[in-house]
């Protein structure tokens, strides 16, 4: 292990421009970008009132019928 050089600050170190992301990681990152989408849930609108006096609520369409009643 090389000895630390306190006379040469880290922020002045040279960067290696030729570093590349491995192909497998690049492929996984590209796939991750494509699959991230906003969450959208199917909803169902139910009228709890009458035809004249509508009182609509929105519930998740994936709920079981026992929960909807």
N, CA, C and O atoms as a CHARMM CRD file, in Angstrom:
* protein
*
  276
    1    1 UNK  N      0.85100  -1.17900   0.00000 PROA 1      0.00000
    2    1 UNK  CA     0.00000   0.00000   0.00000 PROA 1      0.00000
    3    1 UNK  C      0.89600   1.24000   0.00000 PROA 1      0.00000
    4    1 UNK  O      1.79500   1.35900   0.83200 PROA 1      0.00000
    5    2 UNK  N      0.64900   2.16700  -0.93600 PROA 2      0.00000
    6    2 UNK  CA     1.50100   3.36400  -0.99200 PROA 2      0.00000
    7    2 UNK  C      1.23900   4.28100   0.19900 PROA 2      0.00000
    8    2 UNK  O      0.13300   4.32800   0.73700 PROA 2      0.00000
    9    3 UNK  N      2.26000   4.99200   0.58900 PROA 3      0.00000
   10    3 UNK  CA     2.14500   5.94100   1.69500 PROA 3      0.00000
   11    3 UNK  C      1.36600   7.16600   1.22700 PROA 3      0.00000
   12    3 UNK  O      1.51800   7.59000   0.08100 PROA 3      0.00000
   13    4 UNK  N      0.52900   7.74500   2.10300 PROA 4      0.00000
   14    4 UNK  CA    -0.22900   8.93700   1.70300 PROA 4      0.00000
   15    4 UNK  C      0.69100  10.13300   1.47800 PROA 4      0.00000
   16    4 UNK  O      1.68700  10.31300   2.17800 PROA 4      0.00000
   17    5 UNK  N      0.33500  10.93900   0.49000 PROA 5      0.00000
   18    5 UNK  CA     1.10600  12.13200   0.16800 PROA 5      0.00000
   19    5 UNK  C      0.25600  13.34600   0.52700 PROA 5      0.00000
   20    5 UNK  O     -0.62800  13.73900  -0.23400 PROA 5      0.00000
   21    6 UNK  N      0.52500  13.93500   1.68400 PROA 6      0.00000
   22    6 UNK  CA    -0.27500  15.05600   2.15900 PROA 6      0.00000
   23    6 UNK  C      0.09100  16.37100   1.47500 PROA 6      0.00000
   24    6 UNK  O     -0.58500  17.37800   1.68600 PROA 6      0.00000
   25    7 UNK  N      1.12900  16.38100   0.67400 PROA 7      0.00000
   26    7 UNK  CA     1.53600  17.57100  -0.06400 PROA 7      0.00000
   27    7 UNK  C      0.73600  17.72200  -1.35600 PROA 7      0.00000
   28    7 UNK  O      0.74600  18.79200  -1.96600 PROA 7      0.00000
   29    8 UNK  N      0.05100  16.67300  -1.77600 PROA 8      0.00000
   30    8 UNK  CA    -0.70400  16.67500  -3.03500 PROA 8      0.00000
   31    8 UNK  C     -2.18800  16.46600  -2.71600 PROA 8      0.00000
   32    8 UNK  O     -2.60800  15.32800  -2.50800 PROA 8      0.00000
   33    9 UNK  N     -2.99700  17.54300  -2.67200 PROA 9      0.00000
   34    9 UNK  CA    -4.42200  17.40700  -2.32300 PROA 9      0.00000
   35    9 UNK  C     -5.17400  16.50100  -3.30600 PROA 9      0.00000
   36    9 UNK  O     -4.84700  16.43100  -4.49100 PROA 9      0.00000
   37   10 UNK  N     -6.16700  15.82600  -2.78800 PROA 10     0.00000
   38   10 UNK  CA    -6.94500  14.88500  -3.59500 PROA 10     0.00000
   39   10 UNK  C     -7.68500  15.60100  -4.72400 PROA 10     0.00000
   40   10 UNK  O     -7.79000  15.06300  -5.82600 PROA 10     0.00000
   41   11 UNK  N     -8.19200  16.79100  -4.47000 PROA 11     0.00000
   42   11 UNK  CA    -8.96700  17.49400  -5.49400 PROA 11     0.00000
   43   11 UNK  C     -8.10600  17.91900  -6.68100 PROA 11     0.00000
   44   11 UNK  O     -8.64200  18.32100  -7.71400 PROA 11     0.00000
   45   12 UNK  N     -6.79200  17.83800  -6.55400 PROA 12     0.00000
   46   12 UNK  CA    -5.90900  18.15000  -7.67100 PROA 12     0.00000
   47   12 UNK  C     -5.45100  16.89900  -8.41400 PROA 12     0.00000
   48   12 UNK  O     -4.66000  16.98400  -9.35300 PROA 12     0.00000
   49   13 UNK  N     -5.93900  15.76400  -8.00000 PROA 13     0.00000
   50   13 UNK  CA    -5.54300  14.50700  -8.63700 PROA 13     0.00000
   51   13 UNK  C     -6.06600  14.46100 -10.06300 PROA 13     0.00000
   52   13 UNK  O     -7.11200  15.03200 -10.37200 PROA 13     0.00000
   53   14 UNK  N     -5.34300  13.79000 -10.91000 PROA 14     0.00000
   54   14 UNK  CA    -5.77900  13.65700 -12.30000 PROA 14     0.00000
   55   14 UNK  C     -6.81800  12.54900 -12.40200 PROA 14     0.00000
   56   14 UNK  O     -6.72200  11.52400 -11.72700 PROA 14     0.00000
   57   15 UNK  N     -7.79200  12.76700 -13.24000 PROA 15     0.00000
   58   15 UNK  CA    -8.83500  11.77000 -13.44900 PROA 15     0.00000
   59   15 UNK  C     -8.52900  10.97600 -14.70000 PROA 15     0.00000
   60   15 UNK  O     -8.01100  11.49900 -15.68700 PROA 15     0.00000
   61   16 UNK  N     -8.85900   9.71800 -14.63400 PROA 16     0.00000
   62   16 UNK  CA    -8.66900   8.86900 -15.79600 PROA 16     0.00000
   63   16 UNK  C     -9.93500   8.90800 -16.63600 PROA 16     0.00000
   64   16 UNK  O    -10.99000   8.45400 -16.19400 PROA 16     0.00000
   65   17 UNK  N     -9.83500   9.44500 -17.83800 PROA 17     0.00000
   66   17 UNK  CA   -10.99100   9.57800 -18.71600 PROA 17     0.00000
   67   17 UNK  C    -11.34100   8.28600 -19.43900 PROA 17     0.00000
   68   17 UNK  O    -12.43200   8.16000 -19.99400 PROA 17     0.00000
   69   18 UNK  N    -10.43500   7.34000 -19.43500 PROA 18     0.00000
   70   18 UNK  CA   -10.68000   6.13400 -20.21100 PROA 18     0.00000
   71   18 UNK  C    -11.45900   5.06000 -19.44400 PROA 18     0.00000
   72   18 UNK  O    -11.63700   3.95300 -19.95200 PROA 18     0.00000
   73   19 UNK  N    -11.92400   5.37000 -18.23100 PROA 19     0.00000
   74   19 UNK  CA   -12.70600   4.39000 -17.47900 PROA 19     0.00000
   75   19 UNK  C    -14.07900   4.25100 -18.12000 PROA 19     0.00000
   76   19 UNK  O    -14.72800   5.24600 -18.44200 PROA 19     0.00000
   77   20 UNK  N    -14.50700   3.03100 -18.29900 PROA 20     0.00000
   78   20 UNK  CA   -15.81100   2.76900 -18.89900 PROA 20     0.00000
   79   20 UNK  C    -16.64300   1.91600 -17.96800 PROA 20     0.00000
   80   20 UNK  O    -16.12100   1.14700 -17.16100 PROA 20     0.00000
   81   21 UNK  N    -17.93900   2.06900 -18.09500 PROA 21     0.00000
   82   21 UNK  CA   -18.85700   1.21100 -17.36200 PROA 21     0.00000
   83   21 UNK  C    -18.87900  -0.13400 -18.07400 PROA 21     0.00000
   84   21 UNK  O    -19.00800  -0.18100 -19.29700 PROA 21     0.00000
   85   22 UNK  N    -18.75600  -1.23000 -17.32700 PROA 22     0.00000
   86   22 UNK  CA   -18.82200  -2.54400 -17.98400 PROA 22     0.00000
   87   22 UNK  C    -20.14200  -2.71600 -18.73800 PROA 22     0.00000
   88   22 UNK  O    -21.17600  -2.18400 -18.33400 PROA 22     0.00000
   89   23 UNK  N    -20.08800  -3.46200 -19.83200 PROA 23     0.00000
   90   23 UNK  CA   -21.25800  -3.63900 -20.69600 PROA 23     0.00000
   91   23 UNK  C    -22.46100  -4.19000 -19.94600 PROA 23     0.00000
   92   23 UNK  O    -23.59000  -3.76700 -20.19500 PROA 23     0.00000
   93   24 UNK  N    -22.23700  -5.12700 -19.03400 PROA 24     0.00000
   94   24 UNK  CA   -23.35600  -5.73000 -18.30900 PROA 24     0.00000
   95   24 UNK  C    -24.06400  -4.70400 -17.43400 PROA 24     0.00000
   96   24 UNK  O    -25.29400  -4.68600 -17.37600 PROA 24     0.00000
   97   25 UNK  N    -23.30600  -3.85400 -16.75400 PROA 25     0.00000
   98   25 UNK  CA   -23.90800  -2.81200 -15.91400 PROA 25     0.00000
   99   25 UNK  C    -24.61500  -1.78300 -16.78000 PROA 25     0.00000
  100   25 UNK  O    -25.69400  -1.31300 -16.42100 PROA 25     0.00000
  101   26 UNK  N    -24.03000  -1.42600 -17.90600 PROA 26     0.00000
  102   26 UNK  CA   -24.67000  -0.47700 -18.81700 PROA 26     0.00000
  103   26 UNK  C    -26.00600  -1.03400 -19.32500 PROA 26     0.00000
  104   26 UNK  O    -26.99400  -0.30600 -19.41600 PROA 26     0.00000
  105   27 UNK  N    -26.02700  -2.32100 -19.65200 PROA 27     0.00000
  106   27 UNK  CA   -27.25000  -2.96200 -20.14200 PROA 27     0.00000
  107   27 UNK  C    -28.32200  -2.97000 -19.04800 PROA 27     0.00000
  108   27 UNK  O    -29.49300  -2.71400 -19.33000 PROA 27     0.00000
  109   28 UNK  N    -27.93200  -3.26300 -17.80500 PROA 28     0.00000
  110   28 UNK  CA   -28.88700  -3.26800 -16.69700 PROA 28     0.00000
  111   28 UNK  C    -29.43000  -1.86500 -16.43200 PROA 28     0.00000
  112   28 UNK  O    -30.61500  -1.70500 -16.14200 PROA 28     0.00000
  113   29 UNK  N    -28.57600  -0.85700 -16.52900 PROA 29     0.00000
  114   29 UNK  CA   -29.03200   0.52100 -16.33000 PROA 29     0.00000
  115   29 UNK  C    -30.00800   0.94600 -17.42100 PROA 29     0.00000
  116   29 UNK  O    -31.01000   1.60300 -17.13700 PROA 29     0.00000
  117   30 UNK  N    -29.72300   0.57500 -18.66400 PROA 30     0.00000
  118   30 UNK  CA   -30.63100   0.90400 -19.76500 PROA 30     0.00000
  119   30 UNK  C    -31.98000   0.23100 -19.56500 PROA 30     0.00000
  120   30 UNK  O    -33.02100   0.84600 -19.79700 PROA 30     0.00000
  121   31 UNK  N    -31.97100  -1.03300 -19.13500 PROA 31     0.00000
  122   31 UNK  CA   -33.22500  -1.75500 -18.90500 PROA 31     0.00000
  123   31 UNK  C    -34.00400  -1.12900 -17.75100 PROA 31     0.00000
  124   31 UNK  O    -35.23000  -1.04300 -17.80900 PROA 31     0.00000
  125   32 UNK  N    -33.30700  -0.69200 -16.71100 PROA 32     0.00000
  126   32 UNK  CA   -33.95700  -0.06400 -15.56300 PROA 32     0.00000
  127   32 UNK  C    -34.62700   1.24300 -15.97600 PROA 32     0.00000
  128   32 UNK  O    -35.73200   1.53900 -15.52100 PROA 32     0.00000
  129   33 UNK  N    -33.98200   2.02000 -16.82300 PROA 33     0.00000
  130   33 UNK  CA   -34.57900   3.27600 -17.28900 PROA 33     0.00000
  131   33 UNK  C    -35.87500   3.02600 -18.03800 PROA 33     0.00000
  132   33 UNK  O    -36.81900   3.80800 -17.92900 PROA 33     0.00000
  133   34 UNK  N    -35.92500   1.94600 -18.79500 PROA 34     0.00000
  134   34 UNK  CA   -37.10800   1.65200 -19.60000 PROA 34     0.00000
  135   34 UNK  C    -38.27000   1.16700 -18.74800 PROA 34     0.00000
  136   34 UNK  O    -39.42100   1.44100 -19.08500 PROA 34     0.00000
  137   35 UNK  N    -38.01100   0.45600 -17.65500 PROA 35     0.00000
  138   35 UNK  CA   -39.08600  -0.15100 -16.87900 PROA 35     0.00000
  139   35 UNK  C    -39.66200   0.77100 -15.81200 PROA 35     0.00000
  140   35 UNK  O    -40.74700   0.49200 -15.30100 PROA 35     0.00000
  141   36 UNK  N    -38.99200   1.84100 -15.45800 PROA 36     0.00000
  142   36 UNK  CA   -39.50100   2.74200 -14.43600 PROA 36     0.00000
  143   36 UNK  C    -40.58300   3.61900 -15.05300 PROA 36     0.00000
  144   36 UNK  O    -40.31800   4.43000 -15.94100 PROA 36     0.00000
  145   37 UNK  N    -41.80700   3.43900 -14.56600 PROA 37     0.00000
  146   37 UNK  CA   -42.94400   4.20600 -15.06500 PROA 37     0.00000
  147   37 UNK  C    -43.80700   4.61600 -13.88200 PROA 37     0.00000
  148   37 UNK  O    -43.74400   3.98400 -12.82700 PROA 37     0.00000
  149   38 UNK  N    -44.60400   5.65300 -14.03600 PROA 38     0.00000
  150   38 UNK  CA   -45.47400   6.05600 -12.93300 PROA 38     0.00000
  151   38 UNK  C    -46.50200   4.97400 -12.63200 PROA 38     0.00000
  152   38 UNK  O    -46.94100   4.24100 -13.51900 PROA 38     0.00000
  153   39 UNK  N    -46.87000   4.89600 -11.37000 PROA 39     0.00000
  154   39 UNK  CA   -47.84100   3.89100 -10.94600 PROA 39     0.00000
  155   39 UNK  C    -49.24200   4.30300 -11.39300 PROA 39     0.00000
  156   39 UNK  O    -49.68700   5.41700 -11.11400 PROA 39     0.00000
  157   40 UNK  N    -49.92200   3.41600 -12.07700 PROA 40     0.00000
  158   40 UNK  CA   -51.30100   3.65700 -12.48300 PROA 40     0.00000
  159   40 UNK  C    -52.13200   2.46600 -12.05500 PROA 40     0.00000
  160   40 UNK  O    -51.83600   1.32700 -12.41300 PROA 40     0.00000
  161   41 UNK  N    -53.17400   2.73600 -11.28700 PROA 41     0.00000
  162   41 UNK  CA   -54.05200   1.67000 -10.83000 PROA 41     0.00000
  163   41 UNK  C    -55.39300   1.81200 -11.54000 PROA 41     0.00000
  164   41 UNK  O    -55.91100   2.91600 -11.70300 PROA 41     0.00000
  165   42 UNK  N    -55.94200   0.68100 -11.95700 PROA 42     0.00000
  166   42 UNK  CA   -57.26200   0.70800 -12.58200 PROA 42     0.00000
  167   42 UNK  C    -58.28100   1.10000 -11.51200 PROA 42     0.00000
  168   42 UNK  O    -58.30300   0.52600 -10.42300 PROA 42     0.00000
  169   43 UNK  N    -59.12300   2.08200 -11.83500 PROA 43     0.00000
  170   43 UNK  CA   -60.13000   2.52300 -10.87000 PROA 43     0.00000
  171   43 UNK  C    -61.51900   2.30400 -11.44100 PROA 43     0.00000
  172   43 UNK  O    -61.71600   2.21400 -12.65300 PROA 43     0.00000
  173   44 UNK  N    -62.46300   2.22300 -10.53500 PROA 44     0.00000
  174   44 UNK  CA   -63.86100   2.03900 -10.90100 PROA 44     0.00000
  175   44 UNK  C    -64.65000   3.16400 -10.23700 PROA 44     0.00000
  176   44 UNK  O    -64.45000   3.44700  -9.05600 PROA 44     0.00000
  177   45 UNK  N    -65.54300   3.80600 -10.98500 PROA 45     0.00000
  178   45 UNK  CA   -66.36200   4.89000 -10.44400 PROA 45     0.00000
  179   45 UNK  C    -67.72100   4.31300 -10.07400 PROA 45     0.00000
  180   45 UNK  O    -68.39500   3.70200 -10.90300 PROA 45     0.00000
  181   46 UNK  N    -68.11900   4.51600  -8.81300 PROA 46     0.00000
  182   46 UNK  CA   -69.40000   4.00200  -8.32000 PROA 46     0.00000
  183   46 UNK  C    -70.24300   5.17700  -7.85400 PROA 46     0.00000
  184   46 UNK  O    -69.75500   6.05200  -7.14000 PROA 46     0.00000
  185   47 UNK  N    -71.51900   5.19700  -8.26000 PROA 47     0.00000
  186   47 UNK  CA   -72.45300   6.24200  -7.86300 PROA 47     0.00000
  187   47 UNK  C    -73.18800   5.77600  -6.61100 PROA 47     0.00000
  188   47 UNK  O    -73.91900   4.78600  -6.65700 PROA 47     0.00000
  189   48 UNK  N    -73.00200   6.47800  -5.48900 PROA 48     0.00000
  190   48 UNK  CA   -73.68500   6.14500  -4.24300 PROA 48     0.00000
  191   48 UNK  C    -74.99300   6.91200  -4.10200 PROA 48     0.00000
  192   48 UNK  O    -75.76300   6.65300  -3.17600 PROA 48     0.00000
  193   49 UNK  N    -75.25300   7.83900  -4.99200 PROA 49     0.00000
  194   49 UNK  CA   -76.47600   8.62800  -4.94600 PROA 49     0.00000
  195   49 UNK  C    -77.48600   8.10500  -5.94500 PROA 49     0.00000
  196   49 UNK  O    -77.53200   6.90900  -6.23300 PROA 49     0.00000
  197   50 UNK  N    -78.29300   9.01000  -6.47100 PROA 50     0.00000
  198   50 UNK  CA   -79.29700   8.64900  -7.47000 PROA 50     0.00000
  199   50 UNK  C    -78.86300   9.21000  -8.82000 PROA 50     0.00000
  200   50 UNK  O    -77.81000   9.83600  -8.93600 PROA 50     0.00000
  201   51 UNK  N    -79.69400   8.97600  -9.84100 PROA 51     0.00000
  202   51 UNK  CA   -79.37600   9.50300 -11.17300 PROA 51     0.00000
  203   51 UNK  C    -79.37000  11.03100 -11.16400 PROA 51     0.00000
  204   51 UNK  O    -78.54900  11.65700 -11.83500 PROA 51     0.00000
  205   52 UNK  N    -80.29000  11.63100 -10.39900 PROA 52     0.00000
  206   52 UNK  CA   -80.37100  13.09200 -10.34700 PROA 52     0.00000
  207   52 UNK  C    -79.29600  13.68900  -9.43400 PROA 52     0.00000
  208   52 UNK  O    -78.68800  14.70800  -9.76000 PROA 52     0.00000
  209   53 UNK  N    -79.07100  13.04700  -8.29600 PROA 53     0.00000
  210   53 UNK  CA   -78.11400  13.54800  -7.30300 PROA 53     0.00000
  211   53 UNK  C    -76.94400  12.56800  -7.21000 PROA 53     0.00000
  212   53 UNK  O    -76.90800  11.70200  -6.33600 PROA 53     0.00000
  213   54 UNK  N    -75.99700  12.72300  -8.12400 PROA 54     0.00000
  214   54 UNK  CA   -74.88000  11.78200  -8.19400 PROA 54     0.00000
  215   54 UNK  C    -73.88000  12.05000  -7.07700 PROA 54     0.00000
  216   54 UNK  O    -73.51500  13.19500  -6.80700 PROA 54     0.00000
  217   55 UNK  N    -73.45200  10.98700  -6.44400 PROA 55     0.00000
  218   55 UNK  CA   -72.38800  11.03400  -5.44000 PROA 55     0.00000
  219   55 UNK  C    -71.41500   9.92000  -5.80200 PROA 55     0.00000
  220   55 UNK  O    -71.53000   8.78400  -5.34000 PROA 55     0.00000
  221   56 UNK  N    -70.45600  10.28400  -6.64300 PROA 56     0.00000
  222   56 UNK  CA   -69.54300   9.28300  -7.18100 PROA 56     0.00000
  223   56 UNK  C    -68.29400   9.15200  -6.31200 PROA 56     0.00000
  224   56 UNK  O    -67.75800  10.13000  -5.79100 PROA 56     0.00000
  225   57 UNK  N    -67.85900   7.91100  -6.18000 PROA 57     0.00000
  226   57 UNK  CA   -66.59000   7.63300  -5.51500 PROA 57     0.00000
  227   57 UNK  C    -65.73300   6.82000  -6.47500 PROA 57     0.00000
  228   57 UNK  O    -66.24300   6.16900  -7.38600 PROA 57     0.00000
  229   58 UNK  N    -64.45800   6.86800  -6.26100 PROA 58     0.00000
  230   58 UNK  CA   -63.52400   6.09700  -7.09200 PROA 58     0.00000
  231   58 UNK  C    -62.81600   5.09400  -6.18600 PROA 58     0.00000
  232   58 UNK  O    -62.26000   5.45200  -5.14800 PROA 58     0.00000
  233   59 UNK  N    -62.85300   3.83700  -6.60300 PROA 59     0.00000
  234   59 UNK  CA   -62.18300   2.79400  -5.83500 PROA 59     0.00000
  235   59 UNK  C    -61.30800   1.97900  -6.76900 PROA 59     0.00000
  236   59 UNK  O    -61.49400   1.99500  -7.98600 PROA 59     0.00000
  237   60 UNK  N    -60.37000   1.27900  -6.19700 PROA 60     0.00000
  238   60 UNK  CA   -59.49700   0.42200  -7.00000 PROA 60     0.00000
  239   60 UNK  C    -60.28400  -0.72500  -7.59700 PROA 60     0.00000
  240   60 UNK  O    -61.00000  -1.42400  -6.88000 PROA 60     0.00000
  241   61 UNK  N    -60.16400  -0.92700  -8.88800 PROA 61     0.00000
  242   61 UNK  CA   -60.90100  -1.98800  -9.57100 PROA 61     0.00000
  243   61 UNK  C    -60.38100  -3.36200  -9.19400 PROA 61     0.00000
  244   61 UNK  O    -61.06200  -4.36000  -9.42800 PROA 61     0.00000
  245   62 UNK  N    -59.19500  -3.43700  -8.61900 PROA 62     0.00000
  246   62 UNK  CA   -58.63000  -4.73600  -8.26400 PROA 62     0.00000
  247   62 UNK  C    -59.08400  -5.22100  -6.89100 PROA 62     0.00000
  248   62 UNK  O    -58.71600  -6.31900  -6.47400 PROA 62     0.00000
  249   63 UNK  N    -59.88200  -4.41300  -6.18000 PROA 63     0.00000
  250   63 UNK  CA   -60.38700  -4.83900  -4.87600 PROA 63     0.00000
  251   63 UNK  C    -61.37000  -5.99000  -5.03800 PROA 63     0.00000
  252   63 UNK  O    -62.04900  -6.10100  -6.05800 PROA 63     0.00000
  253   64 UNK  N    -61.43800  -6.84700  -4.01600 PROA 64     0.00000
  254   64 UNK  CA   -62.39300  -7.95300  -4.04800 PROA 64     0.00000
  255   64 UNK  C    -63.80600  -7.40900  -3.87500 PROA 64     0.00000
  256   64 UNK  O    -63.99900  -6.33300  -3.31000 PROA 64     0.00000
  257   65 UNK  N    -64.78400  -8.15000  -4.35900 PROA 65     0.00000
  258   65 UNK  CA   -66.18400  -7.71400  -4.27300 PROA 65     0.00000
  259   65 UNK  C    -66.62400  -7.55100  -2.81900 PROA 65     0.00000
  260   65 UNK  O    -67.42900  -6.66500  -2.53100 PROA 65     0.00000
  261   66 UNK  N    -66.12800  -8.36900  -1.90000 PROA 66     0.00000
  262   66 UNK  CA   -66.52300  -8.25100  -0.49000 PROA 66     0.00000
  263   66 UNK  C    -66.06300  -6.92300   0.10200 PROA 66     0.00000
  264   66 UNK  O    -66.71800  -6.40100   1.00400 PROA 66     0.00000
  265   67 UNK  N    -64.97600  -6.37400  -0.37200 PROA 67     0.00000
  266   67 UNK  CA   -64.47800  -5.09000   0.11500 PROA 67     0.00000
  267   67 UNK  C    -65.28000  -3.94900  -0.49200 PROA 67     0.00000
  268   67 UNK  O    -65.47200  -2.92000   0.15500 PROA 67     0.00000
  269   68 UNK  N    -65.75000  -4.11300  -1.71900 PROA 68     0.00000
  270   68 UNK  CA   -66.48300  -3.05300  -2.41400 PROA 68     0.00000
  271   68 UNK  C    -67.87800  -2.83300  -1.83900 PROA 68     0.00000
  272   68 UNK  O    -68.44000  -1.75000  -2.00300 PROA 68     0.00000
  273   69 UNK  N    -68.44700  -3.82700  -1.17500 PROA 69     0.00000
  274   69 UNK  CA   -69.83700  -3.70000  -0.67700 PROA 69     0.00000
  275   69 UNK  C    -69.90800  -2.90900   0.57600 PROA 69     0.00000
  276   69 UNK  O    -70.99500  -2.71100   1.12000 PROA 69     0.00000
